[in-house]
Amino acid sequence: MDYETREMYNIFENTEMFEKNRTMMKELIKKEQSAQSIFLMIRKPYQLTFFKYVQEYLSEKDFAKLLISSWTFTEFNSNDKNVTKKEFISWFKKANKYYMMDESEIKVFDNLPENITIYRGVGDRKYKNGISWTLDKEKAIWFSKRFDFHDKHVYQGTVSKVPTTPTKVTQG
């Protein structure tokens, strides 16, 4: 899309327009002050792939913040063709959890028991082994009914609160 006129164009047919917009984007990126600002310039369907390719260059804080944004903004993140479930899990293990939470979430996390009951709601059994779970059974029920599947399933599990001993950070 041309950023000035907001009109769609074919980048193979209009190479001049493509180069103009590419140059403009380079300049916008150079002016940005944070990785988060650049990340928000990326269209949602491509944010997760963007994260995959820049994650090794990010600070500990930016890594955690962009990971949680990628996770939150991407619909069906477990089905992304460019990112495997194994990659997601390794990133979440690596991330400093305290950068991924606000003050109220940190309080909840710090006060969780050693063993935690979690729930996953799906409309089809083939999605049982996804990596999105919740502490809220009602939210899992909502997810199980979210789409018009014939079957609706809510799975329950128990996980240990892993003492990851990340460096606790002050939000701000």
N, C-alpha and C positions, 0 to 999 in steps of 0.2 A: 504494500500500500504506500502511496506517496504521502509522506507526512505533512506536506503543505496543503494539498488539495483533498486528501483523504480518499482518493480514488484508487481503485485496484488497477494494477498493470502487470503485464507478463514480463518478468525479468529477462527472459531470453529474447524477447522481441524489442524491448525498450531498454537497451543496455545503458543508454545515457541517463535515463531516470534512475535506474538501479545504482549507477555509480554516484549520482548526486545524493541519493538517500543514504548510501553506504558511507559517504564522506560526512554527511550530517550526523549520522549515528556515532561515528568515530569521535567527532568533536563533542557530542553530548556525553559520551562515556569518559572522555578525558577530563571534563569539568566536574564529574561526580566526585563526592568526597567519601563514599563508602561502598563496600561490596553490596550491601543491602539495596542501595539506590540503583546500582547497575542491574542487580537481580530483578528488581521490579519493572525494569524496561523490557524484560523478556516476556513474551506471551506465555500465559499459564501452561499450555500443553508442552512447552519447551523448557520450562524452568528446571525440571528434574534432570534433564539431560545436560543443561547448562551447569548445574551443580556438580554432576558427575565429572565434567571435564575441568572444572576450576577448583574443586575441593582441596586438592593437594597444595594449592597456593594460598589458602585462606588461613587467617589467624585462628586460634582456638575458639575465640568468641564468634567470629564470622562463620566459621564452620558450623557451630551449633545453631546459630540463628538462621542461617540459610538452609540447613538440613530440616529444621522444624517448619520453615516456610515452604520448602519444597514438598514436604510431606503433607502439610495442611492444604496447600493450594492445588495439588494434583489429584484429580478425580481418578479413582481406580489405580492408585500408585503401585499396587502389587502386580498389575498387569502391564506395566510400562515395558515396551520392547527393548529399550536402551539400558534399563537398570534391572538387575536381578534381585530376587529376594535376599540372596546371600550378600550382595553388596549393601543393601539397605541395613541388614542386621549388623554388618561390620561397621558401618558408619554410626549407627546408634550406639554400639559398644564403645566406639572411639570418642564420641561427643561428650563434652562436659555437660552433664544433665542440668546443672544449675544455670547455665546460659540459655537453656531451652525453656525455662519456666519463669513466670512472674512471681512476685512475693507470695501471693495467696497459694499458688501451685507448689511453691517450695515448702510452705507450711504443711500442706496436705501430704506431700511426699515425705517430709521429715517425721510426720506422725503416723505413717502407715505401719501396720503390724508386720512382723517378720514374714508371715504367710498371707498372701493377698488373693482374694477370689476375683477372677476376671471373667468377662463375658464377651461373646462374639455372636452377632446376629447376621445370618446370611439367608438368601432366598433360594439357594441351591447348594447341596452338599459339596459340590466340587470346590467351593470357596472356603471350606471348613478350616484349612491350614493357612489362612492369610495371617498377616502380622498386625492387623488393626484389632485391638481388643479394648474393652472399656471396664471401668469399675462399676458402671451404672447399668443394671439389668434392664431397666426401662429403655435406655438408649439402644441396647442390643436388640431388644424387641422391635424398636422402631426401624433399625437397619434391616431386620429380617423381613419387614413388610414394605420396605422402601420401593421395591420394584414389583412388577406383577408376575412373580413366580408362583407356581402352584404350591410348592413346598416352602415352608418357612421354618428355619431352624435357629435355635439359640443354644450355643455351646457354653459350658462353664468349665473353668479350669482354676487351678491354684498355682501361683508362682511364689517364689521366695523373693523377698526384698533384698536384692543383691547389694552388698556393701561395696559400691563402686569407688568409694572414697574420692570423688572428684573434688577439686578445689572449689570450695563454696565461694561464690562471688556476690558482691553487693550489686543489686540491680541499679541501672542508671545509664 
